[in-house]
């Protein structure tokens, strides 16, 4: 039985975190011995893990319950003093950031780093971002394989760090049956059945372009194209975004709902699913919306790779003009034609089974 050690910052609600939970639950069915090392505990997704999966929380409380000084001290401890203990066959750093630096110090076993984002943009453009990029070059070089979730996110990485001989592309794994079941759970939704409801599920961060979405929504309303928007998720920009909404007088129509453990009823019961980010690593939530057969509109980012040849939506240029025109067209046409292209569950089964095979092959390769 192969012993796998996965590492992640925490198991809070997020795209990579959901992928990790679904992937580990699938792998444990195939007799892998799995441990997840989480820097911060208390993540709500921990309870979705199969009980056979061992979870190690270095710090018991969630990240947000520590102040900046405490986080700095804990980060320094991880970087310079802490060492992973235990007997494992493969160590997998499943997220960018501190877990990459920590797992790079593990010796004597195969090490894999999973990269989900555009590494050139996720840290911003300041001096701290440049330092992180320079420092991380050394850490990533210690891994036997780098896994990218899209062609574009591999290209973005290589634009900074150069060509990677040990790179592979493996799409995100999802438990599509769980998504369908959870989408049918009872939920007290705030949607208005007398208007068109748009939903976006994301962290409230700069990357997701919600500031731009608010501005464009206000212009649509002024032009007479009406809808309601619901953002499911939380993050550091919540207060700033709420102030922007209030200042434009859209408080009753553009709503920040906060974090939800089960976002799928919100996706299923909306009229349009939106992902209007400035940039993406892959856009896993687009896969989820496809599974639920939703009308989808996304900006032209790496999320186009998850959109694929899906027929019930559109990809718009990553500009205010492109988003305005795309949303206007989709909202106006929605009442006239709301046909949905059905996708068989068998196609999903084959697609995700193939992803699991690729993951297993990677774990079984010698290093």
N, C-alpha and C positions, 0 to 999 in steps of 0.2 A: 504494500500500500504506500503510495507516494505521499509524502508530507509536504503540504504547501503552506507558506506563510505569506499572507496578504497584508499590506500596510496601507493605511489611509489616515487622513487627519482626524476625521470623525465620521460617524454614521448618521449625520443630520440629513435632512431632506435635500437632495440634490441629484443631478443627472448621473454623475460618475458613481455616487453612493448607491443609487438604485441599481445600476448595472452590476456593481460588485455584489450586492445582496442576491440578485437573481442568478448571477453566474455561480456564486459559491453554493447556493441552494441546489443548483443543477449538478455541479461537480460532486457534491457529497453523496448524491444518489449513485454515482459511479465509483464509489469506494475510494475517494480521495480523503485523506486526513487533512482537515482544513483548520487553520487558525487565522483569525483576523486581528492584527495589532492596530489599535486605534489610539492616537495620541490623546484625544479628548473623549471622555465617556459621555453617557447620557443621551446619545443620539436616538431619535425616535425610530429609526429603521432597524435598530438592534433587535427589536421584538419580532421582526419579520424573518429573522434568520432561523434556519433549521436548528433544532436543539443539539444536533450532533456537531455543530460548528463551535469551536472554542473561540471566545473573545477575550482579548487582553486589552484593558484600558490603562494606559500609563497614568493619566490624570482622570479622576472620577467625574469631575464636573465638566459641563460643556464649555467650549471656548469663550462664549460671550459672558460667562460668569467670572472671568479673570480680568483684572485691569491691565493696562499696557505694560507696566513695570513687571508684573507677574509673568506676562506672556514673554517678555524679553528674556527674563531669567530662565524660564523653562526652555526657550528656544536655544539659548546658549548651552544649557545642560545637554540638550539633545545633540547639538552639533559637536561638542567637544568631549563630553564625559560619558554619555549613555551608550551602552552596548546591548544589542539584542541577544537574548539568551535562548537556548533551545536547540533541538536537533531537527533540522528540516532539510528537505531535498532541493526545494526551489523557494526563493524569496522574491515576491512581486510587489514593487512599489506601485500602487494603483492610482496615484494622484501626483500632480506637480507640487513643488514646494518642499517643506521640511522633511516629509517622509522619504523623498528622493535622497536627500543628504544623509539621513539616518541609515537607510538600508544600503547605501553605497559602501558603508564600513563593514558589512557582513563579508566574511571570508570563507572560502572552501566549498561554497555551493553555487549553483547557478542563480544569477540575479537578472530580473526582468523589470524594466520600467515602462509603465503604461502612460501615454501622453494623450490627453483629451482635448487640449486647447491650442490656440495659436500662441505659441510660446513667445513670439515677438511682440505681442500686444497685451497679454494678460497682466503683466506687471506694470504697465504704463510706460511713460517716456522719460521719467526723471532719472536722477543720478542713482537712486536706489535700485531702479529697474536695471540699469546698466551693470551695476555691481553684481546683482543676482545672476544676470546672464553670464557674466564672466566667471563667477564662482561655480555656477552650475555646470559649465563645460567640463570641469574636472570630475564632478560627481557622476554625470551621465556617462563619461568615458569608462567608468568602472563596471558598467552593466554589460552582460553578455548579449542581451537583446533589448531593443527599443520597439515597443508596440505603439503604432499610431492608429487612430480610429477612422482616419480619412486620408485620401491622397493629398488634399490641400494642407492638412495639419502636419503631415510629413514634410511637404515642400517648405512650409513656413519655418519649421525647425531647422531644416538643412540650409536655409538662407542665412541662418545665424551661425550654426555650428559646423557647416560643411556636410558633404556626403557621408551617409551612415551605412557602412557595409552590413551591419547587424540589424537593420531595420526591417520590420514586417508590418503589414496593414491588416488589422482584424477589426471588423465592425463590432459595434456594441451589441452584447447579448441582452435580450429581454424575455421575460416570461410572459408571452402574449396572452396566454389563457388567464393568468392572474389579472392582467389589465382589463380584460373583458368582464371577468367576474366582479372586480372592484368597481367598474364603471356602472354596474347595475345596483350597487348598494344605495340604500336610502340616504339622501342628503337634503337638507333644507337650503335650496339654492335661491339666491337673490334675483334670479333672472326675471326680466319683464317679458311676458309672452305677447305683449302688444308691440314690441319693437324688435330689432335685430340685435342679438347679443354676441359680442366678440369676447374671446377669452385668450389670455396669454399666461403661460405657466413658466415662471422663471425667478431667479434671484434678482433682487433689486440692486443691480450693479451697473456701472457705466456700460459695460459690454453689451447689455441687452437693449440699449437704445430706447428705454422707456421715456426719457426726457423728450426725445424726438417724436415718439409716438403721441405723447400728450399734445405737443404743439400741432402736429398734423391733424389729430382728432378735432382740436378746436377750430382749425381752418375748414374741415369737413362740415362741422356743425354750422358754421357761418355761411357755407355755401348751400345749405339745405339738405345735406346727406346725413341723416340721423341714424345713430345706433347707440347702444350702451357698451362700455368696455369694462371688463373685470380682469384684474391682474392677480393671479394666485401665486403667492410667494412673499418672502421677506428678504431684508438685506440692509446694508449700511446706508442706502440712499432713500430710505422710506420717508423720513421727515422732509427732506429736500424735495422729493417728488410730490408729496402731499401739498406742500406750499405752492408748488408750480400749478397743480390742479386747482387749488383754491383761488389763486390769483387770476386764473383765466375764467373763473365762474363755472367750472365743470364738475364741481364736487358731487352732484347727484347723478352724474352720468358716466364718469370715469372713476372707477372704484378700486382701491388697493385693498384686497381682502385679507392679506397676510398669509402666513403659512398654513397649509392644509395637509394633514397626513394622507388623505386620499384625494388627489386632484382629479381623478378620472371621471366622476360624475359631472364635474365642471366642464371638462373637455367634451364629453359625450353629449351634453344637453345644450351646448352653445351652438350658434348658427355658423360661426367662423372661428377657426383656430389661427392665431397669429404668432409668428416668431420674427420680429422686425429688428434683429440685432445689428450692431455695427460689425461684429465679427463672431464667428463660431468655430469650434473645433470639429463638430459633426452635427449637432442638433438632434440629440436622442429623442427629445420630446416630440419632434416631428414624426418619428417612427411610431410613437404612442398614438398620436392623432390619426395616423394612417390606419393603425389597427382598429381604431374606432370609426373609421370611414367618415372623417370630418372634411368639410371644406377647409382648405389650408391656404394661407398666404404667408410667404417668407421673403426676406431680402436675399439678395444674391451673395451668399457667404458659403462656407464649406457645408452648410446645412443643405445645399442643393444635392449633395451626395446621398443624404438620407431621404430627400424628396424623391429622387430617382425619376421614374416615368409615371408617377402617380397622376391620374387624370382629373382629380377632383380639386384642383386648386391652381395656384400660379406662383411663379418666382418673379419678383419685381426688382428693378435696379435699386442699389443700396444708396438711395438719395431721397430727400424729402419729396421731390417731385414724383419719383417712381412709386413711393409708398402711397402718396395722396391719390395718384391716378389709379393704382391697383385697388386700393380699398374702395374708392368711389365706384369703380366698375363692378366690383364683386357685390357690394351692398345693394346697388341698384338692380343688379341682375338676380339677386337671391330670390326675390318674390316671384320671378317669372319662371325660374328653372332651378329646382333644388334636388335634381337627380344625383344619386351617389353611385359611384362605381364600386361594386362589391368585389372584395378580394377574398379568395378561399383560404380557410385556415390551413389547408394542406400546404399552400405556398409559404405561409409563415413558418410552418413546422420544418419544412425543408431548409428554408433560409437560416433559421436559428440553429438547427441541428448542424449545419455546415460550419457555423461560427464555433460551436463547441468542439467540433473535430479539429479545427485549426488551433484552438487554444490547447487542447490535449497534445497535439503533435508538438507544439512549442515546448510544453512542459517536459515531454519525453525525450526531446533532443539532448544529446550530450553537449557539454560546454567545454 
